[in-house]
Amino acid sequence: MPLQTELTKTLGILHPLIQGGMHYVGYAPLAAAVSNAGGLGLVTVLTQPSAEALRDEIRKTKALTSKPFGVNLTLLPALQPPDYPSFADVVEDEMKSGQLRVVETAGHFQGLLPFVEQFKSAGAYVIHKCTTIRHAKSAEKMGVDAISMDGFDCAGHPGETDIGNWVLFAKATRELKVPFVASGGCADGSQLAAAIALGAIGMNMGTRWMATVEAPIHAKIKQALVDGDEHSTTLVMRSHRNTERVFKNDAAMKVLEIEKEHPGEFDKIHHLVRGDNYRKSFQETGNTEDSIWSAGTCMGLIDDVPTCQVLTDRIVADAEAIIRGRMQDSLV
């Protein structure tokens, strides 16, 4: 019997697993593969160069799966922001078929509010990513359906408070009125079982999905995730209060060196952290050392590159074994 939770019942998916939004990773092939495996795949909006390109990617996803899927929309600080309203209009329009059901949001609350209202009016189930309980409560007031509680282990932006999952999830259960999904450093079945025990309705993974056959990134990046461990990340841009957990490589160490000498001076590191470097590493060269790219500490739990189906089945089977059997044995 599948592991059913409020998440699976509400979204009509088989397993309580989500593929989070990831730059230069969240394309149709991966999103569809995760959904076909029984989870929920997400297309990353800001990876697309235009609103019409996003429409094309959403339609590619629809062609590759008959299952529910979603999109991720993150509001990022930028001197020249993307055309968010046009992206949002495409998402709303493509929701009419009913297959695109979920919008994962992240970023500044006030900026997101009109988009959340727009998506909710169109019938979307909105999950907002938060790194603190305080922010999660603000998101509740904004009217989101669920929170993705993102702990300090996560790839990408863990916030500035350094709160780990063990406390974050337990407190979310105590204080939030809407359900939450466990996120940050998640990669295996024991964590899914623990997340459910702590009150989560499912688990969101990013880095772990990158090391799958269907992830549309260079094989050398996937191998770096397999070869790495829990010590293979570092935190950059802390002096800018825009902390990002990234793969520990030559580029990251150079950024840390510059930040130490020139704290808060973004122009000094811009050439190293710009997104196009990230894209080239993932899509063209496979060079793991010359760009800043997000990766989580869950590398310590990654030792292969399976298909999304194999990975999903393994995680769910392990979680079920723990919940229904091994947990009882440990109490004897």
Secondary structure as GFF3:
##gff-version 3
##sequence-region A 1 332
A	DSSP	alpha_helix	6	11	.	.	.	ID=ss1
A	DSSP	beta_strand	17	19	.	.	.	ID=ss2
A	DSSP	alpha_helix	28	36	.	.	.	ID=ss3
A	DSSP	beta_strand	42	44	.	.	.	ID=ss4
A	DSSP	three_ten_helix	45	47	.	.	.	ID=ss5
A	DSSP	alpha_helix	51	64	.	.	.	ID=ss6
A	DSSP	beta_strand	69	75	.	.	.	ID=ss7
A	DSSP	alpha_helix	84	94	.	.	.	ID=ss8
A	DSSP	three_ten_helix	95	97	.	.	.	ID=ss9
A	DSSP	beta_strand	100	107	.	.	.	ID=ss10
A	DSSP	alpha_helix	109	121	.	.	.	ID=ss11
A	DSSP	beta_strand	125	130	.	.	.	ID=ss12
A	DSSP	alpha_helix	133	142	.	.	.	ID=ss13
A	DSSP	beta_strand	146	150	.	.	.	ID=ss14
A	DSSP	alpha_helix	165	175	.	.	.	ID=ss15
A	DSSP	beta_strand	180	183	.	.	.	ID=ss16
A	DSSP	alpha_helix	189	197	.	.	.	ID=ss17
A	DSSP	beta_strand	203	205	.	.	.	ID=ss18
A	DSSP	alpha_helix	207	210	.	.	.	ID=ss19
A	DSSP	alpha_helix	219	227	.	.	.	ID=ss20
A	DSSP	beta_strand	233	236	.	.	.	ID=ss21
A	DSSP	three_ten_helix	238	240	.	.	.	ID=ss22
A	DSSP	beta_strand	244	247	.	.	.	ID=ss23
A	DSSP	alpha_helix	250	261	.	.	.	ID=ss24
A	DSSP	three_ten_helix	266	268	.	.	.	ID=ss25
A	DSSP	alpha_helix	270	273	.	.	.	ID=ss26
A	DSSP	alpha_helix	275	280	.	.	.	ID=ss27
A	DSSP	pi_helix	281	285	.	.	.	ID=ss28
A	DSSP	three_ten_helix	297	301	.	.	.	ID=ss29
A	DSSP	alpha_helix	308	321	.	.	.	ID=ss30
A	DSSP	pi_helix	322	326	.	.	.	ID=ss31
A	DSSP	alpha_helix	327	331	.	.	.	ID=ss32
###
